[in-house]
Each structure stands twice: as structure tokens, then as C-alpha cells.
Amino acid sequence: MKMTDISTLRKEFEPAISNWTYLNAAACGLTPQFAQKAMNTWWEDKLSHGSVHYHTWEEDALKTKEKFATLIHASRDEIAYMMNTSEGLNFAINGMSFEKGDNVVVNKYDFPSNFLPWLALEQKGVEVRCLEVINNRIPLHHFESVIDEHTKAVSISSVQFKSGFRSDLQGIGRLCEEHGCYFVVDAIQSLGALEMDVKKYNIDILATSCYKWLLGPDGVGFLYCNDDIIDNIATTNIGWMSTPDPWSFPTELSLMNTAQKFESGTLPWSLIYAIDPILDMFNDLGVPVITAYIFHLLDYLITELQSLDVNIISPLEPEERSGILIFDVQGRDELAARYQKNNVRISVRDGIRVSPHLYNTTEDIDVLLEHLTEFLK
């Protein structure tokens, strides 16, 4: 399925776009109808033939993995299926070897899944260093001030869920390379909305789920592990599928030398079939095209908010922007309740968080603004 025009895709997101003014991709994106149809092809096979075509499912899962690798400029062997971002991060963090005196650099105000597992390392004698956040921003020099020769890993979300701040991944990756420490990225708030290049940014480990900006189902995600360090990241999540020749049903322990070593058993086939054509969509359209469209919608919103003298929380510098825009007003909870009552879907995260995607239009932004204007009177 080749898809090259955003305008023709909107109908794929019915009936949700008719039921809601849906501006909440940062919480959970809408999923296109063609994903359900693709998933049903697996169910039809399962219902008609049981597991007769199991090896075909395996081959198709490898093709889907290749499509995700293309999206982030990686190789297929560097990708493993995960249930979600949290699982991927935990696999990576717990697979690292630490010595007393090591430190890790994290953001205390990041999403808990990218802070709490690091915090648990204090039990191993690892120092957890927290970045300074000023005006919802974490400039590169804040990283420079805390990374030293004992830093084992630096971890950050590509986009901050509470502010929409976009991290300087290239700059952080360069610092990590200079200091010889791992660079770990939670990419769930950017993949599908902003371009990702794990090689350009020197990312060692990246984790994501598919249900936000990637517009896929819940329960499936990906872990990227740079092939240069795969042997250095241990795994205790071991099963038959972690081995080089699983169908020989091995009785001696030998792990794959690819990211597949993190996959212990049977994969979520139906979810993989669902995400497959969605990845086609992103690769066919090109993420920069989607970014430009999202920013077009947000530029319109920003202009109107500024004309209303509404406080915008999110950074507006071009290199710090993302698909998330947060604004705040007095009585934000009442405004949020008004939106919910009128089928306008947003989130409250230190303000009103708006996160449009390719299925939205300026008319959706107008609906958001109409309720805001009435509320401010």
C-alpha cells in the first residue's frame, strides 16, 4: 500500500474523527482502519488454518522489523519486539553492568518509566544524577555540567511529555561518544511526528511503544540496540527464541548475537500485522512531510493563542519544538472538563496539552479555540 497524500488518509480514521475533535496523539493516537484489516488477515489465517503458516508469520514479522529499522535508520538485526517502552527500557537498564562509583544522568521530571528504573540502580551503589530543568528546557550545557569519566549512561526522552521540549539528541549523542557512555533514548513522544536517525545521533539504545504518534495498537513496541554494544547488554529474559536456532529446541545456552536475544518467546502476531501497514504509511509519506503538517496546525494554534494573550508553556524555538503544545489558563481543570463534555480530546499535563496528528485539520483547531474563547469571557 503506497500512501503519499495526507489529505486522502483522513477517512481511514473514521469513526473516531467524527465522534471526537481528537487532539491527543501524545496520550494515544488514533489508529487507521487499514491496520485493523491487516490484523484481521492474521486472524482469518489463524481461524482457518491454526498454526500451519507459523513460519510465514515469522517471516512477515522480520519484514515488519525491517520497516521499523528503516524508519529510524537502523538495521533489522538491531531491532527487537517489545510489549511497550517500559519493558524495553528495563531490559536495557538491567542488562548494563555497573560498578560502585558509576553514575547515570537522567531527568527527574521525565516520564516515570524513564526515571524510576534508573533510580532503582541506587541499590547497586550507582549514583543517579538529575539534570537541571529551567523554564521547561534542558539545554546541552546542563548535560555537560554533570557528565564525567564515571558516567555509565545518559538517558532522556526525545520529547518531554510535560512540556513538549525536544531534546538536542545530536548534541547529547556527541557528548556521550566523547565520554564513552551509553546514550539511551525513550522515543515514544517523537517517533511518527519527528524524524529519527539513531546513527546520526549516536544513540546506543532506543525504546518505544506504537500506540502514540506511531498510531498503532497497544501492546507492541520496539527496542533498538546498536550492534556495536549488543554483546555488552546482558539479558535474563531468555527463552527458545533468544537462541540462534530455536527450532532445534536447544539444550545448551547460546544467545543470538542480534537484538533478537531480547525476545524470549512467541510474538504478538496480530499486533505486528496491524503495525506493518502503518510503518509503510510513515515510510511512504516521509516523516518530514508529517512534521511539516503537524507544525502547520500548531503554528495556526500558536498565532491564535498569542492573540488571546494565553500563556504558552511549550518552548517555541524551532529546534526545541515538537508535536506537543501546552498552554495554561486560570481554571484549567474546568476548561479541560468543558472540552471533554463537548467531545474535544486533550490531556492535562501542567496545562492543556494539545497534540494533533495527520488526521487533524485547522477546523479541529478552530473547535478547540471556540471553547477556549467562550471559557475566557
ROKOLPA-195119 format. One line per 2 residues: number of its first residue (from 1); for each residue x, z, y of C-alpha. Coordinates in Angstrom, 2 decimals, padded with zeros to 5 digits. Each point is the difference from the previous one (the first is absolute). Layout:
<atoms>
NUM> X/Z/Y; ...
</atoms>
This chain:
<atoms>
1> 000.00/000.00/000.00; 001.57/-001.16/003.24
3> -001.15/001.76/003.15; 001.33/-001.06/003.36
5> -002.75/000.85/002.50; -001.05/003.52/000.92
7> -003.37/-001.12/001.38; -001.15/-001.36/-003.36
9> 000.77/003.29/-001.76; -002.44/002.24/001.82
11> -002.91/-000.84/-002.32; 002.08/001.31/-002.93
13> -000.48/003.52/001.37; -003.78/000.02/-000.21
15> -002.08/002.08/-000.24; 002.24/002.69/001.53
17> 000.47/-001.87/003.29; -003.78/-000.29/000.37
19> -000.56/003.64/-000.88; 002.71/001.39/002.24
21> 002.09/-000.68/003.07; 002.98/000.81/-002.15
23> 003.16/000.89/001.94; 001.70/002.28/-002.49
25> 002.62/-001.93/-002.01; 002.49/002.84/000.52
27> -002.24/002.21/-002.16; -001.33/-002.58/-002.43
29> -000.18/-003.75/000.51; -002.88/-002.20/-001.07
31> 000.52/-002.00/-003.17; -000.92/-003.70/-000.28
33> -002.57/-001.24/-002.49; 002.53/-002.28/-001.69
35> 001.94/003.10/-001.13; -003.02/001.27/-001.90
37> -000.46/-003.44/-001.56; 003.63/-000.01/-001.13
39> -000.38/003.47/-001.46; -003.11/-001.12/-001.87
41> 002.00/-002.73/-001.74; 001.98/002.75/-001.69
43> -003.16/001.91/-000.92; -001.57/-003.14/-001.44
45> 003.11/-000.50/-002.11; 000.01/003.64/-001.10
47> -003.70/-000.02/-000.86; 000.22/-003.31/-001.85
49> 003.31/000.32/-001.81; 001.17/003.62/000.12
51> 003.80/000.06/000.24; 000.62/-003.42/-001.56
53> 001.50/-001.27/003.26; 002.03/003.16/000.78
55> 003.26/-001.93/000.35; -001.69/-002.33/002.50
57> -000.93/003.06/002.05; 003.65/001.04/-000.07
59> 001.12/-003.44/001.16; -002.59/-000.02/002.78
61> 001.09/003.47/001.14; 003.56/-001.28/000.35
63> -001.26/-002.88/002.15; -001.88/002.44/002.22
65> 003.12/002.13/000.29; 001.87/-003.12/001.10
67> -002.57/-000.58/002.75; 000.47/003.52/001.33
69> 003.76/-000.48/-000.12; -000.42/-003.16/002.09
71> -002.04/001.93/002.55; 002.82/002.50/000.62
73> 002.94/-002.39/-000.62; 001.13/001.65/-003.21
75> 000.47/-001.15/-003.60; -002.49/000.60/-002.80
77> 002.40/002.21/-001.93; 000.07/002.42/002.94
79> -003.76/000.65/-000.20; -001.94/002.49/-002.12
81> -003.74/000.61/-000.13; -001.17/003.39/001.19
83> -003.37/001.70/000.27; 000.53/000.76/003.70
85> 002.57/000.64/002.74; 000.29/003.70/-000.81
87> 000.92/-000.74/-003.60; 002.66/-002.50/001.05
89> 001.56/002.39/002.50; 000.07/002.83/-002.53
91> 001.65/-002.20/-002.62; 002.69/-000.96/002.49
93> 000.60/003.46/001.46; 000.10/001.77/-003.36
95> 002.23/-002.72/-001.42; 002.77/000.66/002.53
97> 002.87/002.30/-000.86; 000.71/002.74/002.53
99> 002.76/002.52/000.47; -000.10/003.22/001.94
101> 000.89/-000.81/003.59; -001.76/-003.38/000.01
103> -002.62/-000.63/002.63; -002.90/-002.39/000.46
105> -001.48/-001.21/003.28; -003.79/-000.23/000.28
107> -002.87/000.21/002.47; -002.01/003.21/-000.28
109> -003.02/-001.74/001.54; 000.09/-002.94/-002.38
111> -002.77/-000.38/-002.55; 000.28/003.01/-002.38
113> 000.92/-002.20/-002.97; 003.19/-000.95/001.81
115> 000.87/003.55/001.05; -001.11/002.55/-002.58
117> 002.00/-001.46/-002.96; 003.11/000.07/002.19
119> -000.77/003.55/001.08; -000.09/001.03/-003.66
121> 003.69/-000.93/-000.23; 000.83/003.22/001.86
123> -000.45/001.68/-003.40; 003.08/-001.95/-001.14
125> 002.05/001.12/003.00; -000.52/-003.25/001.92
127> -000.30/000.36/003.77; -003.07/-001.74/001.42
129> 000.66/-001.21/003.53; -003.03/-000.91/002.10
131> 000.12/-002.68/002.67; -001.02/000.79/003.54
133> -003.21/-001.73/001.07; -000.53/-000.40/003.74
135> -003.08/-001.69/001.47; -000.90/-001.25/-003.49
137> 003.30/-001.90/-000.21; 003.13/000.37/-002.12
139> 002.74/-002.03/001.70; 003.06/-001.07/-001.95
141> 002.25/002.54/001.70; -002.10/002.79/-001.55
143> 001.19/-001.23/-003.40; 003.57/-000.29/001.21
145> -000.04/003.65/001.10; -000.85/001.40/-003.46
147> 001.63/-002.37/-002.52; 003.47/001.06/-001.13
149> 002.40/-000.36/-002.92; -002.14/002.33/-002.13
151> -003.23/-001.96/000.47; -001.24/-001.23/-003.38
153> -003.17/-001.78/001.16; -002.00/-000.89/003.08
155> -003.73/-000.53/-000.41; -002.58/-001.26/002.46
157> -003.32/-001.80/000.05; 000.25/-003.52/001.34
159> -002.96/000.87/002.24; -001.12/003.53/000.87
161> -003.59/000.65/-001.04; -000.71/002.43/002.86
163> 001.26/-002.15/002.86; 000.57/-003.58/-001.13
165> 003.68/000.24/000.96; 002.06/-002.67/-001.76
167> 003.39/001.16/-001.23; 003.18/-001.92/000.77
169> 000.64/-000.77/-003.66; 002.91/-002.32/000.67
171> 001.77/002.57/002.16; -000.65/002.85/-002.43
173> 001.12/-002.15/-002.92; 003.25/-000.76/001.79
175> 000.65/003.71/000.57; -000.67/000.75/-003.66
177> 002.40/-002.73/-001.07; 002.69/001.37/002.30
179> -000.41/003.53/-001.40; -000.47/-001.01/-003.64
181> -003.41/001.63/-000.42; -003.23/-001.26/-001.55
183> -002.63/-001.52/002.29; -003.52/000.73/-001.27
185> -003.09/-001.54/001.60; -003.70/000.77/-000.39
187> -001.40/-003.42/000.92; -003.72/000.50/-000.55
189> -000.85/-000.16/003.71; 001.78/-003.29/000.62
191> -000.09/-002.27/-003.06; -002.63/-002.65/000.63
193> 000.07/000.51/003.77; 003.72/-000.20/000.84
195> 002.75/-002.04/-001.62; 002.33/001.79/-002.40
197> 003.51/-001.01/-001.06; 001.63/002.65/-002.18
199> 003.35/-001.79/-000.01; 000.14/-000.54/003.75
201> -000.89/003.66/000.58; 002.38/001.29/-002.70
203> -002.83/001.90/-001.70; 000.96/001.60/-003.30
205> -003.44/001.21/-001.08; -003.45/-001.00/001.22
207> -003.35/001.27/-001.21; -003.53/-001.12/000.76
209> -003.58/-000.04/-001.19; -002.22/-003.06/000.33
211> -003.27/001.37/001.42; 000.84/000.10/003.72
213> 001.46/-003.00/001.86; 000.56/-001.88/-003.27
215> -003.80/-000.01/-000.43; 000.14/000.69/-003.72
217> -001.57/002.46/-002.42; 000.81/003.69/-000.28
219> 002.18/001.12/-002.87; 002.78/-002.59/000.07
221> 003.17/-000.21/002.06; 003.64/-001.00/-000.15
223> 003.44/001.57/000.03; 002.98/-002.03/001.19
225> 003.44/001.19/-001.06; 003.05/-001.96/001.14
227> 001.76/-001.36/-003.08; 003.29/001.39/001.32
229> -001.23/003.58/-000.52; -002.43/-000.27/-002.92
231> 002.54/001.57/-002.36; 000.45/002.91/002.43
233> -003.68/000.95/000.12; -000.90/001.85/-003.19
235> -003.46/000.15/-001.52; -001.69/002.56/-002.23
237> -003.14/-002.15/-000.13; 001.10/-001.69/-003.20
239> -002.10/-001.91/-002.47; 000.12/-003.06/-002.18
241> -000.37/-002.36/003.00; 003.10/001.53/001.61
243> 002.15/-001.58/-002.69; 001.63/-003.44/-000.24
245> -001.98/-001.00/-003.10; -003.22/002.05/-000.12
247> -001.62/-002.08/-002.74; 002.76/000.98/-002.40
249> -001.39/003.55/000.33; 003.48/001.53/000.53
251> 001.08/003.30/-001.48; 003.14/000.33/002.16
253> -000.01/000.55/003.75; 001.03/-003.00/002.07
255> -001.51/-000.76/003.39; -000.56/-003.28/001.80
257> 002.63/-000.75/002.64; -002.76/-001.16/002.35
259> -002.71/001.86/001.89; -002.20/-000.35/-003.04
261> 001.71/003.11/-001.35; -002.40/001.94/002.26
263> -003.01/-001.44/-001.88; -000.62/002.13/-003.07
265> -003.07/-001.57/-001.55; -003.03/-002.26/000.26
267> -000.68/-001.43/003.44; -003.32/000.00/001.94
269> -000.79/-003.59/-000.95; -003.28/-000.43/001.85
271> 001.50/001.32/003.26; 003.00/-002.30/-000.35
273> -002.31/-002.98/-000.46; -001.84/001.08/003.17
275> 003.10/000.31/002.18; 001.51/-003.29/-001.20
277> -002.06/-002.43/002.16; 000.23/002.39/002.95
279> 003.78/-000.29/-000.12; -000.48/-003.78/-000.10
281> -002.05/000.30/003.17; 002.71/001.91/001.86
283> 002.77/-002.28/-001.19; -002.02/-003.17/000.79
285> -001.08/001.10/003.47; 003.33/001.59/000.84
287> 000.04/003.58/001.24; 001.16/-000.99/003.53
289> -003.25/-001.95/000.41; -001.99/003.09/-000.99
291> 002.08/002.23/002.30; -000.68/-002.33/002.93
293> -003.73/000.09/-000.73; -000.11/003.81/-000.24
295> 001.97/000.34/003.22; -002.37/-002.47/001.68
297> -002.89/002.35/-000.81; 001.94/003.08/001.09
299> 001.19/-001.63/003.23; -003.64/-000.55/000.87
301> -000.81/003.62/-000.80; 002.96/001.33/001.97
303> -000.98/-001.95/003.10; -003.54/001.37/-000.12
305> 001.14/003.57/-000.66; 002.36/-000.15/002.94
307> -002.80/-001.25/002.24; -002.04/003.04/-001.08
309> 003.02/002.26/000.70; -000.03/001.24/-003.59
311> 003.09/001.80/-001.31; 001.84/-002.16/-002.55
313> 002.09/002.08/-002.42; 001.77/-002.80/-001.88
315> 003.26/-001.45/001.35; -000.50/-003.37/001.67
317> 003.57/-001.27/000.06; 000.08/-003.29/-001.97
319> 002.57/001.21/-002.53; -001.88/003.28/-000.56
321> -003.52/-001.35/-000.49; -001.88/-000.38/-003.26
323> -003.50/-000.78/-001.20; -001.05/003.55/000.91
325> -001.21/000.93/003.48; -001.01/003.55/000.85
327> -001.78/001.02/003.19; -001.41/003.37/001.01
329> -002.89/001.28/002.04; -001.49/003.40/000.68
331> -002.47/000.75/-002.77; 001.63/-002.37/-002.49
333> -001.87/001.52/-002.95; -003.34/-000.71/001.64
335> 001.11/-003.58/000.67; 001.10/-000.35/-003.62
337> -003.39/001.28/-001.16; -001.71/-002.54/002.26
339> 002.08/-002.79/-001.51; -000.85/001.10/-003.54
341> -003.72/000.23/000.81; 000.09/-003.57/001.33
343> 001.99/-001.41/-002.94; 003.26/-000.35/001.90
345> 002.76/001.07/-002.36; 003.12/001.60/001.52
347> 002.13/003.08/-000.81; 000.86/003.10/001.99
349> 003.76/000.62/000.00; 001.06/001.85/003.18
351> -002.46/-002.32/001.73; -002.23/-002.93/-000.92
353> 002.00/-002.23/-002.34; -000.90/-003.68/000.00
355> 001.56/-002.33/-002.56; -001.44/-003.54/-000.13
357> 000.99/-002.67/-002.50; -000.48/-003.72/-000.57
359> -003.72/000.44/-000.77; -000.69/001.42/003.50
361> -000.92/-001.84/003.21; -000.04/000.76/003.70
363> -003.74/000.56/-000.42; 000.86/002.99/-002.19
365> 002.20/001.34/002.78; -002.88/-000.49/002.44
367> -002.27/002.16/-002.18; 002.64/002.74/-000.01
369> 000.32/-000.23/003.77; -003.74/-000.02/000.65
371> -000.40/003.37/-001.71; 003.07/001.36/001.77
373> -001.31/-001.10/003.39; -003.38/001.62/-000.65
375> 001.72/003.18/-001.18; 002.13/000.26/003.15
377> -002.96/-000.23/002.37
</atoms>
